[in-house]
């Protein structure tokens, strides 16, 4: 994380939030192994006069199973089970 990032956090956030966001960005960079790409993304936001959105960056670089594709599994057709019961094939 650059000194510019810390300075922007420190200027615009209270001390605790600035520290939390800085640590969160370092965590994203370390766990996603994306230091260069993340640094460019942060610099782009700062150049636009905005603080980096830590939550959005976390979602982008560290997607969870829930944020990935949702899988829909239809329920089984119970009619086929009922036919087994009435046919006497189940004990």
C-alpha positions as CSV (number, residue, x, y, z in Angstrom):
1,X,0.0,0.0,0.0
2,X,1.4,3.4,-1.0
3,X,1.8,6.3,1.3
4,X,-0.8,8.1,-0.9
5,X,-3.4,5.5,0.0
6,X,-2.7,5.8,3.7
7,X,-2.8,9.5,3.5
8,X,-6.2,9.5,1.7
9,X,-7.5,7.1,4.4
10,X,-6.1,9.2,7.2
11,X,-7.5,12.4,5.7
12,X,-11.0,11.1,5.1
13,X,-11.6,8.5,7.8
14,X,-11.3,8.3,11.5
15,X,-8.2,6.7,12.7
16,X,-9.7,3.3,13.5
17,X,-11.5,3.0,10.1
18,X,-8.3,4.1,8.3
19,X,-6.4,1.4,10.0
20,X,-9.0,-1.3,9.3
21,X,-9.2,-0.4,5.6
22,X,-5.5,-0.3,5.2
23,X,-5.1,-3.7,6.9
24,X,-8.0,-5.1,4.8
25,X,-6.3,-4.0,1.6
26,X,-3.0,-5.6,2.7
27,X,-4.9,-8.8,3.5
28,X,-6.5,-8.8,0.1
29,X,-3.2,-8.3,-1.6
30,X,-1.5,-11.1,0.4
31,X,-4.3,-13.7,0.2
32,X,-5.2,-13.1,-3.5
33,X,-1.5,-12.7,-4.5
34,X,-2.5,-9.7,-6.6
35,X,-0.3,-6.9,-5.3
36,X,0.4,-5.2,-8.6
37,X,-3.2,-5.4,-10.0
38,X,-4.7,-4.3,-6.7
39,X,-2.2,-1.4,-6.4
40,X,-3.2,-0.2,-9.9
41,X,-6.9,-0.4,-9.0
42,X,-6.4,1.6,-5.8
43,X,-4.3,4.2,-7.6
44,X,-7.1,4.6,-10.2
45,X,-9.7,5.3,-7.5
46,X,-7.4,7.8,-5.8
47,X,-6.7,9.5,-9.1
48,X,-10.5,9.9,-9.5
49,X,-10.6,11.5,-6.0
50,X,-12.3,8.5,-4.4
51,X,-11.2,6.2,-1.6
52,X,-10.9,2.6,-2.7
53,X,-14.0,0.5,-1.9
54,X,-12.6,-2.2,0.3
55,X,-15.7,-4.3,0.2
56,X,-15.9,-4.2,-3.6
57,X,-12.2,-5.0,-3.9
58,X,-12.5,-7.9,-1.4
59,X,-15.5,-9.3,-3.4
60,X,-13.5,-8.9,-6.7
61,X,-10.2,-10.4,-5.6
62,X,-11.4,-12.9,-2.9
63,X,-14.8,-14.2,-4.1
64,X,-16.5,-16.5,-1.7
65,X,-18.4,-19.6,-2.7
66,X,-21.6,-17.6,-2.2
67,X,-20.6,-14.8,-4.5
68,X,-19.7,-17.2,-7.3
69,X,-22.3,-18.8,-9.5
70,X,-25.5,-19.9,-7.7
71,X,-26.4,-23.5,-8.3
72,X,-30.1,-24.5,-8.4
73,X,-30.9,-28.1,-7.7
74,X,-34.5,-29.0,-8.4
75,X,-36.3,-31.2,-5.8
76,X,-36.8,-34.8,-6.8
77,X,-40.0,-36.0,-8.4
78,X,-41.8,-37.6,-5.4
79,X,-44.3,-39.3,-7.8
80,X,-41.7,-42.0,-8.6
81,X,-41.2,-42.7,-4.9
82,X,-44.9,-43.0,-4.4
83,X,-45.2,-45.5,-7.2
84,X,-42.6,-47.7,-5.5
85,X,-44.6,-47.7,-2.3
86,X,-47.8,-48.6,-4.0
87,X,-46.2,-51.3,-6.1
88,X,-45.0,-53.1,-3.0
89,X,-41.3,-53.0,-4.1
90,X,-40.3,-51.1,-0.9
91,X,-40.2,-52.9,2.5
